[in-house]
């Protein structure tokens, strides 16, 4: 029962946080932010939002800085859009999974270029 509730809250927060970021923050301000996942605390009072930001290192740093500075505001906007008993405190974390995946694809591509043709 609790796992199902956590999963529903997780999915709801992924959509809601992504929507709030899209509506409330400009791409110039944060870069192109994608909410990859949300991990909800066992007591549902906190949640870690894993995001990826499209762009170079400077854009990613600026985007993460902006998300962290505007965390309370974003949290308030999410609470207004999502009806939950508790509005979880959000914490933003950069998710490097996309970068690692892109690096693996890049390595495979290089291997394919350098391998002898059959």
Biotite code that builds the C-alpha atoms (Angstrom):
import biotite.structure as struc

atoms = struc.array([
    struc.Atom([0.000, 0.000, 0.000], chain_id="A", res_id=1, res_name="UNK", atom_name="CA", element="C"),
    struc.Atom([2.689, 2.503, 1.018], chain_id="A", res_id=2, res_name="UNK", atom_name="CA", element="C"),
    struc.Atom([4.871, 1.630, -2.005], chain_id="A", res_id=3, res_name="UNK", atom_name="CA", element="C"),
    struc.Atom([1.963, 2.234, -4.352], chain_id="A", res_id=4, res_name="UNK", atom_name="CA", element="C"),
    struc.Atom([1.247, 5.586, -2.681], chain_id="A", res_id=5, res_name="UNK", atom_name="CA", element="C"),
    struc.Atom([4.933, 6.582, -2.946], chain_id="A", res_id=6, res_name="UNK", atom_name="CA", element="C"),
    struc.Atom([4.941, 5.630, -6.618], chain_id="A", res_id=7, res_name="UNK", atom_name="CA", element="C"),
    struc.Atom([1.820, 7.706, -7.327], chain_id="A", res_id=8, res_name="UNK", atom_name="CA", element="C"),
    struc.Atom([3.257, 10.715, -5.482], chain_id="A", res_id=9, res_name="UNK", atom_name="CA", element="C"),
    struc.Atom([6.568, 10.254, -7.335], chain_id="A", res_id=10, res_name="UNK", atom_name="CA", element="C"),
    struc.Atom([4.860, 10.244, -10.746], chain_id="A", res_id=11, res_name="UNK", atom_name="CA", element="C"),
    struc.Atom([2.684, 13.196, -9.794], chain_id="A", res_id=12, res_name="UNK", atom_name="CA", element="C"),
    struc.Atom([5.711, 15.206, -8.645], chain_id="A", res_id=13, res_name="UNK", atom_name="CA", element="C"),
    struc.Atom([7.719, 14.401, -11.786], chain_id="A", res_id=14, res_name="UNK", atom_name="CA", element="C"),
    struc.Atom([4.942, 15.887, -13.923], chain_id="A", res_id=15, res_name="UNK", atom_name="CA", element="C"),
    struc.Atom([4.145, 18.789, -11.587], chain_id="A", res_id=16, res_name="UNK", atom_name="CA", element="C"),
    struc.Atom([7.742, 19.921, -11.024], chain_id="A", res_id=17, res_name="UNK", atom_name="CA", element="C"),
    struc.Atom([8.487, 19.682, -14.747], chain_id="A", res_id=18, res_name="UNK", atom_name="CA", element="C"),
    struc.Atom([5.405, 21.722, -15.569], chain_id="A", res_id=19, res_name="UNK", atom_name="CA", element="C"),
    struc.Atom([6.180, 24.385, -12.961], chain_id="A", res_id=20, res_name="UNK", atom_name="CA", element="C"),
    struc.Atom([9.775, 24.720, -14.193], chain_id="A", res_id=21, res_name="UNK", atom_name="CA", element="C"),
    struc.Atom([8.555, 24.999, -17.781], chain_id="A", res_id=22, res_name="UNK", atom_name="CA", element="C"),
    struc.Atom([5.983, 27.685, -16.901], chain_id="A", res_id=23, res_name="UNK", atom_name="CA", element="C"),
    struc.Atom([7.850, 29.680, -14.275], chain_id="A", res_id=24, res_name="UNK", atom_name="CA", element="C"),
    struc.Atom([11.476, 29.722, -15.454], chain_id="A", res_id=25, res_name="UNK", atom_name="CA", element="C"),
    struc.Atom([12.788, 30.811, -18.819], chain_id="A", res_id=26, res_name="UNK", atom_name="CA", element="C"),
    struc.Atom([15.185, 28.716, -20.871], chain_id="A", res_id=27, res_name="UNK", atom_name="CA", element="C"),
    struc.Atom([17.583, 31.685, -20.836], chain_id="A", res_id=28, res_name="UNK", atom_name="CA", element="C"),
    struc.Atom([17.504, 31.576, -17.039], chain_id="A", res_id=29, res_name="UNK", atom_name="CA", element="C"),
    struc.Atom([18.003, 27.848, -16.471], chain_id="A", res_id=30, res_name="UNK", atom_name="CA", element="C"),
    struc.Atom([18.691, 26.206, -19.816], chain_id="A", res_id=31, res_name="UNK", atom_name="CA", element="C"),
    struc.Atom([16.501, 23.365, -21.001], chain_id="A", res_id=32, res_name="UNK", atom_name="CA", element="C"),
    struc.Atom([15.674, 21.465, -17.799], chain_id="A", res_id=33, res_name="UNK", atom_name="CA", element="C"),
    struc.Atom([14.318, 17.936, -17.804], chain_id="A", res_id=34, res_name="UNK", atom_name="CA", element="C"),
    struc.Atom([13.011, 16.266, -14.638], chain_id="A", res_id=35, res_name="UNK", atom_name="CA", element="C"),
    struc.Atom([14.348, 12.711, -14.861], chain_id="A", res_id=36, res_name="UNK", atom_name="CA", element="C"),
    struc.Atom([13.152, 11.326, -11.553], chain_id="A", res_id=37, res_name="UNK", atom_name="CA", element="C"),
    struc.Atom([11.930, 12.186, -8.073], chain_id="A", res_id=38, res_name="UNK", atom_name="CA", element="C"),
    struc.Atom([12.774, 10.230, -4.942], chain_id="A", res_id=39, res_name="UNK", atom_name="CA", element="C"),
    struc.Atom([10.195, 10.826, -2.225], chain_id="A", res_id=40, res_name="UNK", atom_name="CA", element="C"),
    struc.Atom([11.281, 10.487, 1.398], chain_id="A", res_id=41, res_name="UNK", atom_name="CA", element="C"),
    struc.Atom([9.702, 7.723, 3.465], chain_id="A", res_id=42, res_name="UNK", atom_name="CA", element="C"),
    struc.Atom([7.683, 10.274, 5.466], chain_id="A", res_id=43, res_name="UNK", atom_name="CA", element="C"),
    struc.Atom([6.690, 12.135, 2.259], chain_id="A", res_id=44, res_name="UNK", atom_name="CA", element="C"),
    struc.Atom([7.927, 15.421, 3.751], chain_id="A", res_id=45, res_name="UNK", atom_name="CA", element="C"),
    struc.Atom([10.887, 15.682, 1.384], chain_id="A", res_id=46, res_name="UNK", atom_name="CA", element="C"),
    struc.Atom([11.749, 14.827, -2.197], chain_id="A", res_id=47, res_name="UNK", atom_name="CA", element="C"),
    struc.Atom([14.933, 14.874, -4.246], chain_id="A", res_id=48, res_name="UNK", atom_name="CA", element="C"),
    struc.Atom([14.318, 16.021, -7.823], chain_id="A", res_id=49, res_name="UNK", atom_name="CA", element="C"),
    struc.Atom([16.874, 14.652, -10.298], chain_id="A", res_id=50, res_name="UNK", atom_name="CA", element="C"),
    struc.Atom([17.253, 16.960, -13.288], chain_id="A", res_id=51, res_name="UNK", atom_name="CA", element="C"),
    struc.Atom([19.354, 17.101, -16.425], chain_id="A", res_id=52, res_name="UNK", atom_name="CA", element="C"),
    struc.Atom([20.108, 20.367, -18.174], chain_id="A", res_id=53, res_name="UNK", atom_name="CA", element="C"),
    struc.Atom([20.822, 20.551, -21.878], chain_id="A", res_id=54, res_name="UNK", atom_name="CA", element="C"),
    struc.Atom([23.827, 22.730, -22.632], chain_id="A", res_id=55, res_name="UNK", atom_name="CA", element="C"),
    struc.Atom([27.469, 23.184, -21.792], chain_id="A", res_id=56, res_name="UNK", atom_name="CA", element="C"),
    struc.Atom([29.019, 23.128, -18.321], chain_id="A", res_id=57, res_name="UNK", atom_name="CA", element="C"),
    struc.Atom([28.432, 26.865, -17.708], chain_id="A", res_id=58, res_name="UNK", atom_name="CA", element="C"),
    struc.Atom([24.744, 26.543, -18.634], chain_id="A", res_id=59, res_name="UNK", atom_name="CA", element="C"),
    struc.Atom([24.338, 23.521, -16.349], chain_id="A", res_id=60, res_name="UNK", atom_name="CA", element="C"),
    struc.Atom([25.953, 25.353, -13.424], chain_id="A", res_id=61, res_name="UNK", atom_name="CA", element="C"),
    struc.Atom([23.789, 28.422, -13.990], chain_id="A", res_id=62, res_name="UNK", atom_name="CA", element="C"),
    struc.Atom([20.666, 26.259, -14.295], chain_id="A", res_id=63, res_name="UNK", atom_name="CA", element="C"),
    struc.Atom([21.371, 24.349, -11.086], chain_id="A", res_id=64, res_name="UNK", atom_name="CA", element="C"),
    struc.Atom([22.161, 27.589, -9.276], chain_id="A", res_id=65, res_name="UNK", atom_name="CA", element="C"),
    struc.Atom([18.861, 29.101, -10.428], chain_id="A", res_id=66, res_name="UNK", atom_name="CA", element="C"),
    struc.Atom([16.879, 26.001, -9.427], chain_id="A", res_id=67, res_name="UNK", atom_name="CA", element="C"),
    struc.Atom([18.437, 26.031, -5.973], chain_id="A", res_id=68, res_name="UNK", atom_name="CA", element="C"),
    struc.Atom([17.898, 29.788, -5.494], chain_id="A", res_id=69, res_name="UNK", atom_name="CA", element="C"),
    struc.Atom([14.244, 29.535, -6.542], chain_id="A", res_id=70, res_name="UNK", atom_name="CA", element="C"),
    struc.Atom([13.604, 26.259, -4.712], chain_id="A", res_id=71, res_name="UNK", atom_name="CA", element="C"),
    struc.Atom([11.113, 27.721, -2.193], chain_id="A", res_id=72, res_name="UNK", atom_name="CA", element="C"),
    struc.Atom([9.179, 29.508, -4.924], chain_id="A", res_id=73, res_name="UNK", atom_name="CA", element="C"),
    struc.Atom([9.049, 26.362, -7.091], chain_id="A", res_id=74, res_name="UNK", atom_name="CA", element="C"),
    struc.Atom([8.011, 24.340, -4.056], chain_id="A", res_id=75, res_name="UNK", atom_name="CA", element="C"),
    struc.Atom([5.152, 26.776, -3.397], chain_id="A", res_id=76, res_name="UNK", atom_name="CA", element="C"),
    struc.Atom([4.006, 26.597, -7.022], chain_id="A", res_id=77, res_name="UNK", atom_name="CA", element="C"),
    struc.Atom([4.079, 22.779, -6.974], chain_id="A", res_id=78, res_name="UNK", atom_name="CA", element="C"),
    struc.Atom([2.074, 22.782, -3.708], chain_id="A", res_id=79, res_name="UNK", atom_name="CA", element="C"),
    struc.Atom([-0.571, 24.983, -5.346], chain_id="A", res_id=80, res_name="UNK", atom_name="CA", element="C"),
    struc.Atom([-0.861, 22.615, -8.310], chain_id="A", res_id=81, res_name="UNK", atom_name="CA", element="C"),
    struc.Atom([-0.756, 19.297, -6.458], chain_id="A", res_id=82, res_name="UNK", atom_name="CA", element="C"),
    struc.Atom([-3.145, 18.339, -3.696], chain_id="A", res_id=83, res_name="UNK", atom_name="CA", element="C"),
    struc.Atom([-1.199, 16.315, -1.134], chain_id="A", res_id=84, res_name="UNK", atom_name="CA", element="C"),
    struc.Atom([-1.534, 16.001, 2.616], chain_id="A", res_id=85, res_name="UNK", atom_name="CA", element="C"),
    struc.Atom([2.063, 17.242, 2.907], chain_id="A", res_id=86, res_name="UNK", atom_name="CA", element="C"),
    struc.Atom([3.851, 19.383, 0.385], chain_id="A", res_id=87, res_name="UNK", atom_name="CA", element="C"),
    struc.Atom([7.337, 17.864, 0.259], chain_id="A", res_id=88, res_name="UNK", atom_name="CA", element="C"),
    struc.Atom([10.414, 20.052, 0.611], chain_id="A", res_id=89, res_name="UNK", atom_name="CA", element="C"),
    struc.Atom([12.157, 19.837, -2.752], chain_id="A", res_id=90, res_name="UNK", atom_name="CA", element="C"),
    struc.Atom([15.890, 19.472, -3.241], chain_id="A", res_id=91, res_name="UNK", atom_name="CA", element="C"),
    struc.Atom([17.366, 19.619, -6.743], chain_id="A", res_id=92, res_name="UNK", atom_name="CA", element="C"),
    struc.Atom([20.154, 17.247, -7.754], chain_id="A", res_id=93, res_name="UNK", atom_name="CA", element="C"),
    struc.Atom([21.928, 17.160, -11.111], chain_id="A", res_id=94, res_name="UNK", atom_name="CA", element="C"),
    struc.Atom([21.462, 13.754, -12.743], chain_id="A", res_id=95, res_name="UNK", atom_name="CA", element="C"),
    struc.Atom([24.509, 12.659, -14.709], chain_id="A", res_id=96, res_name="UNK", atom_name="CA", element="C"),
    struc.Atom([22.841, 9.550, -16.144], chain_id="A", res_id=97, res_name="UNK", atom_name="CA", element="C"),
    struc.Atom([22.168, 11.270, -19.467], chain_id="A", res_id=98, res_name="UNK", atom_name="CA", element="C"),
    struc.Atom([25.773, 12.418, -19.772], chain_id="A", res_id=99, res_name="UNK", atom_name="CA", element="C"),
    struc.Atom([27.062, 8.923, -18.980], chain_id="A", res_id=100, res_name="UNK", atom_name="CA", element="C"),
    struc.Atom([24.675, 7.452, -21.546], chain_id="A", res_id=101, res_name="UNK", atom_name="CA", element="C"),
    struc.Atom([25.815, 9.934, -24.187], chain_id="A", res_id=102, res_name="UNK", atom_name="CA", element="C"),
    struc.Atom([29.463, 9.151, -23.386], chain_id="A", res_id=103, res_name="UNK", atom_name="CA", element="C"),
    struc.Atom([28.823, 5.399, -23.788], chain_id="A", res_id=104, res_name="UNK", atom_name="CA", element="C"),
    struc.Atom([27.142, 6.008, -27.152], chain_id="A", res_id=105, res_name="UNK", atom_name="CA", element="C"),
    struc.Atom([30.073, 8.190, -28.202], chain_id="A", res_id=106, res_name="UNK", atom_name="CA", element="C"),
    struc.Atom([32.562, 5.439, -27.261], chain_id="A", res_id=107, res_name="UNK", atom_name="CA", element="C"),
    struc.Atom([30.572, 2.825, -29.189], chain_id="A", res_id=108, res_name="UNK", atom_name="CA", element="C"),
    struc.Atom([30.509, 5.113, -32.210], chain_id="A", res_id=109, res_name="UNK", atom_name="CA", element="C"),
    struc.Atom([34.291, 5.587, -32.005], chain_id="A", res_id=110, res_name="UNK", atom_name="CA", element="C"),
    struc.Atom([34.826, 1.835, -31.726], chain_id="A", res_id=111, res_name="UNK", atom_name="CA", element="C"),
    struc.Atom([32.643, 1.226, -34.770], chain_id="A", res_id=112, res_name="UNK", atom_name="CA", element="C"),
    struc.Atom([34.612, 3.819, -36.786], chain_id="A", res_id=113, res_name="UNK", atom_name="CA", element="C"),
    struc.Atom([37.958, 2.308, -35.789], chain_id="A", res_id=114, res_name="UNK", atom_name="CA", element="C"),
    struc.Atom([37.035, -1.345, -36.238], chain_id="A", res_id=115, res_name="UNK", atom_name="CA", element="C"),
    struc.Atom([38.054, -3.024, -39.496], chain_id="A", res_id=116, res_name="UNK", atom_name="CA", element="C"),
    struc.Atom([35.261, -3.631, -41.964], chain_id="A", res_id=117, res_name="UNK", atom_name="CA", element="C"),
    struc.Atom([34.254, -7.248, -42.433], chain_id="A", res_id=118, res_name="UNK", atom_name="CA", element="C"),
])
